[in-house]
């Protein structure tokens, strides 16, 4: 049948629950901080949009309605808002929207490719993928709006903040394969993390 | 105490998924009780904003049982029909003018052969973020699908699958590899 689907798997029991398998894209699932909701991307209503599934009421709410691509939602640490990637302005940029819905507000204005944003633990900054001169990890101060590029690229992706908010883990290409690297938030310290053979992609810190 | 759970995003390949009965029956049952699918996962349906039951929908009308098998033009088709790949510019889902005749040829074939159907597989190069590339690849496949539709091909003859950056045709990390990966593949059912 060749379709994508979103599942929840319980580690302790191995039980799997299918949450969404609509026509089109079912992807980019991400937990709300309190674990009660799932934000995800569905294109079942025409174009990829951000939806929120409440796991208690089983209610699915549509957050974005555009003819553009809206994807890659990420929750703020207080669970009150999300950031997401949208090309509604002509190229992929980061937008923010209240978890209760409403009009999205654009956050990135530098360059013509900004995607895959993720919050710092204190909710004040975003790490994201910034394209232009190769694909590099950048940090955006949400309030001040300034963006600082931290890595050299050319194919850096999937940034993730450490729980202490001081380091960012990300995936990079080196030696012909995907590898892990870490960079400090001020950009001064950068290191590649040694891994076995094979590709490493989409790293994520555990919460503790 | 918070239960430890893990989210997996899975792509189910051809033949693995079959939700069985007509969508409305499967949906109601799933929403009420939670049925198990072929892989043993339970399905708890979601509800829409009015409280209405939403259910999983079959994509396209092309059966997995092989209907339309061998109904494509064949590997030795000549001319425009031999061309099965449409290429795209970076970050674009716009079909280029030079590819219109190819799409018209496939549309004509599909109209002349009612048994045939196609899967339009969308792809991107590796650059940028994974999820955005899944969406971009879908947009590319939809663009080709739309053009086929404008030529008169019915929706249920066309299925769209997005692979994002996950199935490159060329493995390099340079412009030439990227160019070859930004594509939609026209795959006839049964070929």
Interface residues (C-beta under 8 A of the other chain):
Chain A: X1 X2 X3 X4 X5 X6 X7 X8 X9 X10 X11 X12 X15 X16 X17 X18 X19 X20 X21 X22 X23 X24 X25 X26 X27 X28 X29 X30 X31 X35 X38 X41 X43 X44 X47 X48 X53 X57 X58 X59 X60 X61 X62 X69 X71 X72 X85 X87 X91 X92 X113 X115 X116 X129 X131 X135 X155 X157 X158 X173 X176 X201 X202
Chain B: X2 X3 X4 X5 X6 X7 X8 X9 X10 X11 X12 X13 X14 X15 X16 X17 X18 X19 X31 X34 X37 X39 X40 X41 X42 X43 X44 X45 X46 X47 X48 X49 X51 X54 X56 X57 X58 X59 X64 X91 X119 X126 X127 X128 X129 X130 X131 X132 X134 X135 X136 X138 X139 X159 X160 X161 X162 X173
